Amino acid sequence: MILAEKTASCTLVVSKGQSRNPAKRALEQAITEAAASIPELDVLVVPHLYDLPKDGESIRRLREVEGDMILASWIFPRAAHWVLDRNGIGGHVGDVVLGNDDDLPEDDLSKDDLPNDGAAELGDPEPNGDAVQRVTDLNPRPDRSIYCIDLKVSETTADFVGEIHRILGLDSEPTSPLIDHRNGKASLPIVGGRIESVDETTQRRWYPVIDFSRCTNCMECIDFCLFGVYGVDGTENILVEQPDNCRKGCPACSRVCPENAIIFPQHKAPAIAGAQTDGDEGFKIDLSQLFGAPAGNDDPIATAARERDEQLLLAGRDAVGIDEKLKKRQAGRSAGPKDALDQLVDSLDEMDL
């Protein structure tokens, strides 16, 4: 087990799920109580991260957290990191081993083995050798680490507590008597545990989240979206200005983003919901029939235009289809040489499956 460098100050944030599934609630509670027994850790419990109102009590409390943060939530880690970021809770992507398929010895890890978030922060050039400037290059995040843990990767409390110990640079195996290693559940009551819980009423939301480690500020999303969701800040950087203007269930803008930088954490397709993908591969496969796209040779832009038209009609507005502006903006993308991933997708399309 690789131990992280020991942290001086750290807070565990447990973000509750949207459902009332008793098994999920029990897992959240067990992790919370077990973590409260770790002297190096403060514990904060909030409602579902994605649903939090921007000016609510939970976000206010999260902004007050100093030092490193460990976030345990029910959405993909990449999505969780950038939901925090959009609410003014910034930091660098911390290395999480639990649930990471590239669980290799530290000496064997290279930049090619890092998740896309980490590689982007290292400023890796694009495969063609041309360095692309990302928004995070122009606007560095605070000098602290945020470790996002996906609660979907295990049903055993001890797995999560073990990962917390690793992040904190403590013993690799949890030694707290609160953990029953046979089933990973808390076995004794907490006495004097430092648990702070924010009881805030929320409602389910649907809005895009921008991964600024990928975003190049090309403005494709603001040009494509006709519902006023996007805007620009004082430094002319793209932002989600009116998130609640977004049409529920519509991920069209994520399909036209050249960098796959737009996330919808609650979308059924993992690539759009923020799962780590190798380059464009996961996103392009997500646009196939496997993820609900219509049969035929429909491309991502046609799919996005159709999804946008559906929402325009539902809102009582006229459909626009693939307009001339969209055709012109996308011409450069389709005219470029095909890379290895494009060729892979083409070969999959040609297979008689």
N, C-alpha and C positions, 0 to 999 in steps of 0.2 A: 504494500500500500504506500502510495506517495503522499507524504505529509506536506501540506502547504507551509509557507513561512508563517511563523506564529504572529497573530494579529494583536495589536495593542488594544483596539476597541472594536467591538462587533455587535450587531443587532440581528437577531433572527426575526423575520417577518413571515407569519403564516397567513396566507390569503385563503379564505374559505372558498369552497366551491359554490356553484349556483344551485345545485340540486340538494335535496334533503336525504340523500342516500345515507343510511345509518352507518354503513361501513366506512364511507368517506369521512363522515363527521367523527367517527371513533379514531380514525387514523390521524386526523388533524389534532384532535385532543391529546392523543398519546404522544405525538411529536412535540407538541407545545409543552406538556408537563415534563417530559424527559429532558428537553432542552433547558427548561428553567432551572434544572439542578446543576448546570454547567456554570461555574463561577465567572468565566470569561464572557458570558453571553447575556444580553438583555433580550426579552421576548415580547414581540408586539403582534397582536392578532387583529386583522382587519377583514372586512367583507371582500367579496370577489374583486380582484384588482382591476379588471377591465371595466367593471360597472361603477367604479367610484366617481362621484362628481368632482370636477376639477377644484372647486373651492370648498369641498367638504372637510369634515373633521379628520377623516382618515388621511387624506392627502396632506393636510396641514401637519399632522403628526409625523408622517413619513418624511416630510421636508426638514423636520427638526432633527432627524437622526444624523448623528455625526459618526465618522469612521466607516469602516467596511460594513457591508450589509449582506446577509444571506436571505434570499427570498424563496419560500416554498409555496408554489401555486399550482393550479390545475391547467395552466396553459403552457405552451412550449416556452423554454427558457429564452429564446431569442425574442419572442413576442413579449414576454414579461419584462425583459430588460428595457425595451423601447417604450412600453407603456409607462414605466417609471420615468424614463427620460422625457417623454412628452409632458409630464406633470412637474418638471423641474427637479427631478430626483436623479441626478446624473452620476456617472462613474464609469470605470473601465470594466470590461467583461472579465469576471473571475473564472478560473478554470474549475469546472465541476466534472468529477470522474463518474459519479453514479448516473447510470443511464447512457453514458457515452460509449459507443462501440469501439472507439479508439483508446481503450484503457490499456495503454502501453507503459512500460517502464520509462521514467523521466528521461534517461539518456537516449532512448530510442525515439523520442518525440522530435519532430522537425516542424517547420512552419507549414509544410504540406499536410501534416497530420492534424493541425489545429482546426477547430470549427471555423466557419466562414467569418464569424464575428471577430475572433482573435486575429485571423489573417488580415482582415480589413484594418484592424487597429495597428497592425505592424506595418501597414503601408505597402503591402505586397503589390507589385505591378500586375497588370492584366496578363493573361496568357500570351498575348501578342507582343508583350514587352513594353507597351506604352503605359506609363504610370497615369492613372486616372485620379483626379482630385475629388475626394469625397467631402461631404459637409463636415464630417468630424475632423478632417484635416484643417479646415478653416476655423473650426470652433471646437478646440480640445475640451474634453470633459474633465470634471474634477479628479484630482489625484487620489482616488480610492477605488476599491474593488467591490463589485456587486456580483454575488454568486447566485445564480438562478437555478433552483432545483425543481424538476418536474415531478409532481406528486403522482403522476400516472405510471411511473417506471417501476414501482414496487408496492406491495401491500404490507410490507414488514417494517415496523417502526425502527427496528435496530439498523436497517440499511440506511435510513435517513440520518439517524443519530451518528452512525459511523462516519458518514460523509461530512456531517457538521464537525465532528472531531478532527477529521483530516484537514478540513479547511482552516480550522483554528490552530492547526499544528500540534494537536494533543495526541494522546495515544491512539493508535489505529483502531483499537477495539474499545467500544464504550464500556466503562467499568461501573456505571451508576447502577445501584440496586433497583432503580425504578424500572429497568428494562428486563423483561423476561425474554431471554434469547430464544426460547423455544417457539414463541409465537410473536415476538416483537412488540408486545403490548405492555403498557405501564402496569406494574404490579403492586405498587405501594403509593399512598397519597403523597402529594407534594406538601412540604412544610416550609413556608417562607419563600416559595418560588417567586421570581420577579416576572410576573406575567401581566402585561397591560393589554386590555382588549377594548377596541373602539366599537361601540354599538351604534351603527349608522344605517339608516334605511336606504336601500339602493333599489334600482330597477334595472332590468336587463337592457343593455345598450348594444349598438352596432355602429362601428365607425372604423376608419382606416388608421393604422399606426405606421409611422415611417421609420424604417431602419436607416439611420443617418450614416452608418458605417458603409452602406452601399449607395445611398442617394448621391447623385452628382448635381442636383439642383437644376435638372434639365427642364422642369416645368411641364413635362408631358401630362402629368396628372391634373394640374390646374386647367390646362387647355381642354382636356377630355371631359372632366366632370362638369355637368351642367346644373348641379344642385347647390353650388356655393359652398361646398365642403372645404375646399382648399383656399389658402391665401398666402401672403408673404409677410415676414416680420420686418422690423426696422432695418435689417441688414440685407434685405432682399433674398432671404432664405425661405424655402417652401415650408409651410406648416399646415396642420389640420386646424383650420380656424373655426369652423362651425361643425363639429363632429356629429351633432344630433340632426343635421340636415341630411345625413347619409341615409339612403334607402335601405331598410332592413333586408339582409340577404343578398345584396348586390355587391359583388367583388370586382366589377368591371375594370376599375382603374388599376387594380393590381395586375391585370392581364396585359395592359399596354405599357407598364413601367419597363423601360429598357434594362434596368438593373435588378429587377425583382425585389425592390426595396419596400413595397407596400404590403403590409400584413393585415389580415382580418383574423384575429385570434380565435374567433368562434366558428370560422368556416370549417365545413366538413372535410375539405381537402387539406392534408397536412402541409403541402408546399405553400399554400396561401395562408394557412393558419400560423406559419412561422417555424415549421420544422426545418432543421438544417438540411440543405441540399448541396450536391456537388455542382457548382456553377449553375447552369440553366436546366440541368437534367431533370430534377424533380419537378420544376415548374412546368416544363414542357410536357412531361408525362402527365402531370395533373390536368393539362388542358385536353387530354385525349378522352376517348369514350369511357375509360376506366373511372373517370371522376365526373361523369355526367354530361359531358359535352355531346351534342347531337352527332348522329352517325354521318359519315361522309368525310369530305376533305376540308371541313371548316377549320380556319386558322384562329389563333388567339385574338387577333384584332376583330375578326368577324364575330367571334363569341362575345367579346367585350362590347361591341357596338349593339348587338342584339340585347344583351343584358341591360345596357343603358336605355335602349328604346322601350323595353318592358317597363322600366321604372318611370320613364317619362309619360307613358300612356296611363299608368296607374295614378300618376299625379295630375292627369287631365291635360297634359301637354302633347305637342306633336312629336312623333318620332323623327329622328334625323338620319339614322343609318350611318353608313361610312361616308362622312362628308369629305369635301375636297381638302380641308385643312388636315384632317386625320390621315388621308392618303399621302399627302405631301410629307407630313412629319414622319410617317412610318416607312417612306420609300427608302431612306438610307439604311434602315435596319434590314429590310428584305433584300436589298441589292448587295449587301456585304458578303464576303466569302463565307462559306459554311465551315464551321469548326467541327471538331471531333464529335461534340454532343449533337450538333445538327445532323451529322451523318448517321449517328447512332439512332436518333429518332426516325430518320428516313428509312433506315434498315428495318426498324420495328414496324413501321407502317407497311412495308412491303411484305412482311411475313404473313403467311396464311394461317392466322391463329383462330 
